[in-house]
Amino acid sequence: MGFLGHDASNLKVLDCLLRLFVIPLSVASIWLSVSNQQDNSSYGRIEFSNLTVLKYMVGISAASGGYALLTAISLWIRSLVSKAWFFFLSDQIVAYLMVTSLAAIGEILYLAYNGDQKVTWSEACSSYGKFCIRLKLVLVLHAITLCCFLVLAVISAYRVFSRFQPPYVHSKENEEEKEIHK
């Protein structure tokens, strides 16, 4: 009995739904990041273009959303479905890229809320509260997207490795059983 029973189409539907679910999450995190800006009379204006990490996250979100759309479509095209290794490798790569961008956003948020006293950076969220709140929302959306890609990576790994038989383990018990049955 396999994962999700004998019906492999359940796994295919789950895979496709997760890929489609990722697209609006990616679009929302891109929109929130690009439109995020705030003015402060004391310190000036902060916006998307001031933080390289947001540009990186937007690039990863755009790539992952586009990848999710293309792979959701290709799941239903017969010639591409047999490319299980492609899905396995590309799902792994996208998941790892999502981890890096999520870690970068998390670090920026940590510094924005806590600062770094060793290098005399003060916290910024008391001055740019709206910007930080929207950045937290981006972090949450990005984390949900990452979770979806981690599940997709497990599904694609299952598809690849379920084609193979488990390795045969040679042990003394197996030898004894063979001798008994002779």
Secondary structure, DSSP 8 states (H G I E B T S, - for coil): --TTTT-HHHHHHHHHHHHHHHHHHHHHHHHHHHT-EEEETTTEEEEGGG-HHHHHHHHHHHHHHHHHHHHHHHTTSHHHHT-HHHHHHHHHHHHHHHHHHHHHHHHHHHHHHH-BGGGTB---TTTSHHHHHHHHHHHHHHHHHHHHHHHHHHHHHHHHHTTS-------HHHHHHHHHH-
